[in-house]
Amino acid sequence: MVALGAVAAFACREPAGPRSQAVAEPAVAAARPAPARFSPAPEQPLGVATLAELGWAARAGQEAFRRARAAERRGDWATMVEHCQASLGADASHLEASWLLAAGLAHLGRFDELGPPLARAVVGDPGKWAAPALQLPLFARYWESGAGDAMRPWIVEQQRRLEDSLGRAVILVHGHRLVAYDPTSKRWLPLARPHRVAAALVRRPWLAFVARTQSQGVAVERVGVVDLRTGGVQLTPVPAARRRELAILPGSESSPVLVRDDGGAWSQVVDGHLAPMRSPVPRALAPRLVLAEDRATLVRHPVPGVLADWDQLQMASALRIQRSNRVITVPAPALIDGQRLAFAPGAAHLALVAGLDACDRKAVPGASPQGPFRAYVVDAIAGVPRQVAQSERGLEVEWIDERTLAVGSERGVLLIDVAALDGEPAQEEPQAAGLAQRAGAVELAEVALPAAGRHSKCQEPTEPPQSEDLDEL
């Protein structure tokens, strides 16, 4: 991967010795006529059309890309360019090869050729490469030459489009990598590559995650913070811990992510390091992500506008929607999970998950050992629940907008258009294999919502979070 730090480093290196050709080339370029301007197509779609396109590291262009990286480390820009061109000839979707090719052409002063690969990299992964393209000293001579006069405003426009896209996208995990799916364009945007994500927490406009890697046989953990307005990511090393919690303060424009390790004290992520909290933290901070024993659990505040007699595991046999005074029940012996309730933005619909975990099933006579979890959408006024998904291991629900619900399971994520449910019978039992056949549903395979559902083994009861208003902090 060509990390931003690595690109900045090779941008500042000065070639020496046998690499005289790379040094002399800019002087030759200065004597050439003004380079032709490159005008990228204004409405190129952001991101990639399929998740498979992000797997270039396992395809035919990767070997030539490795040789290009080796040439980059030697400062041999001409050879680096040749290998990048070979990589793209074998796999035109290799975004890293496009970026490295643009960097090599910038070193050589070949500005007539620089625009197309730079545009491919920026439009494919604007969160990673749009800002560096505008800010790195490496490209300063390109902008000064006039060849990029049409590129600069185009890149700024891609940054604006990225903010719009991430604002409506659902954040997912694909092969331990964070991605965003834009339901409007139906395209994928990589996030926070190449970090191996253990779990993540979203509270817009921020995303926090824990990345786990190995360095010389030693486990290394970092907390990542992604600004979903720009796609930019910051990593902070954290000490090893058996239990880790993440939380995001609402309304914060800087340093919104809090981390708690085994000691129990909260720290704040500030400029790439952990700083002790200077202000009090609520005892039951939520939502928060709890990681323990390779399990991830999302702990939320009680949903306003919903009343129920929650037990210690925050399960209940029925709930009441205060707005309409409707009582909602699900088929026995399932219980409603108080940690997996969510109103649509306009509160017209409520999504909920009901089921039994492994311990509950043992205690309930006649409980089915298969498919214990079901997701429902409830009309908040009529109080009519409609089943939309089922799973054996757990489900998560998250509203994308007023009419689009994301339901995560071990099979992937289902995007459901709730307006298409109006003609369906109440509490319909969809077939286990073929959920996407439901009207208005789109099934996204090979991805998962960032937080895990209820784990399929006995859990210790957790203290129900209190309803402090974190907006007052």
C-alpha positions, 0 to 999 in steps of 0.5 A, a space after each residue: 500500500 502507498 501510505 500517505 506518509 510513505 508518499 510524503 517521504 519519497 516526495 522529499 527524497 533527493 536522488 543521487 549517484 547513478 540516478 542522475 537521469 531523474 535529477 536532470 529530467 526537470 531541467 529538460 522539462 523546463 525547456 519544453 513548451 507549456 504542457 497540454 492541459 488535461 480536463 477530466 470528465 466532470 461527472 465520473 462516478 466516485 469509488 468502484 462499482 464492485 467490492 471485487 475491484 478493491 482486491 487488486 493486491 491479489 490480481 495480475 498487476 500486483 507483481 509489477 506494482 511490487 517492482 515499482 515500489 522497489 524502484 521507488 525506494 531506490 529513487 529510480 523514477 523512470 523504472 518506477 513509471 515503467 513498472 506502474 504502466 505494466 501493472 495498469 496494463 495487467 489490471 487497469 483497476 489498480 488504484 495504487 498503481 495509478 497513484 504511484 504512476 502519477 507520482 513518478 511522472 511528477 518526479 520526471 516532469 512529464 506533466 503531459 501524462 500525469 493527469 489521467 492516472 492522477 484522476 483515476 486514483 482520486 476518483 477511485 479513492 478520493 478520501 485517500 488521495 484527493 487532499 495529498 494531490 493538492 497539498 504534497 510538495 511533489 505535485 507543486 511544479 505540476 500545478 505551477 506548470 499550468 497543466 493542472 489548471 482544470 484538475 485543481 477545481 475538479 479535485 476540489 469538486 470530488 472532495 465535495 461530492 465525497 462529503 455528500 456521498 459519505 453523508 448518505 452511505 452505510 458504513 460496512 466492514 469487508 474482509 476486515 476493511 472499512 468501506 462505505 456503500 452509497 445507496 444512491 450511486 450504488 458504488 463502494 468507497 474504501 475507508 481507512 485502508 489498509 488497516 485491519 479493523 477489529 470493530 468500529 463505532 459510527 456516530 456521524 460525522 465521526 467513525 472510530 475503529 480498532 485496528 489490529 496488526 502484527 509487527 515482528 510477531 508482536 500484536 499491535 493495536 491502534 485506534 483510528 478516527 475517520 472524519 466522514 466529511 472528508 474520509 481522512 483517517 488518523 491512527 493512535 497507538 494504544 496499549 494492549 488491553 483485555 477489554 477496550 471500549 470506544 465512545 464518540 462525544 456528540 457535537 465535538 469538532 475535534 478529538 471526539 473519540 474516547 478510549 477506556 482500557 483495563 484500568 477503567 479510566 477514559 482517555 481522549 484521542 488528541 493529535 495521534 496520542 491518548 490524553 487524560 480526560 479533563 472533564 467528567 465522563 458520564 458513568 454510563 456513556 453510550 453509545 459505546 463499543 465494547 471489545 472483550 475476548 474477541 467479541 464486539 458489543 454495541 451498547 446504546 442509550 435507551 431509545 427515547 419514546 419507547 417504554 418496556 420492562 427491560 431485564 438485566 440483559 435489556 430484553 423484554 417480551 413487549 414494548 410500548 411506543 409512547 407516540 401512539 400508545 401502541 403495544 408491540 409484541 413478537 411471537 413467543 418465546 422470543 424477546 425484544 432486544 433493547 440494545 437493537 432498537 432504532 427509529 427512522 430519522 422522522 420516527 415514522 417507523 421503528 426497527 427492532 430485533 427479537 430472539 433468544 441467545 444460547 442461554 435463553 434457548 436452553 431455559 425455554 421449553 420448546 425453543 427452536 435451536 435454529 434461526 433465533 433472531 428476527 428483525 422487524 419494521 413497525 409502523 409507529 402509528 399503526 403498530 403493525 410489525 413486519 418481519 424483514 430478516 432472520 439469522 441464527 447468530 445475531 442481527 443489527 439494524 441501522 437506518 440509512 434514511 427515512 425509508 431505507 433500513 440496513 439489517 446486518 447478519 452473518 450472511 451480509 447486509 440487507 438494504 430494505 426500502 420500507 415503502 415497499 412493505 406497505 402491501 405485505 402481510 404483517 409478520 411475514 416469514 421470509 425464506 431463509 435463503 433469498 431475503 433479497 427477493 423481497 420487494 425493495 430489498 438489496 442484498 450486499 454480500 461479503 460485508 457486515 455492519 461495523 458492530 457485532 450482534 448478540 453473541 451466540 453464547 452466554 453473556 454476563 448481564 451488562 448495566 443498563 446505560 442511563 439517559 444522560 444527555 451527552 449533548 450537554 457536555 
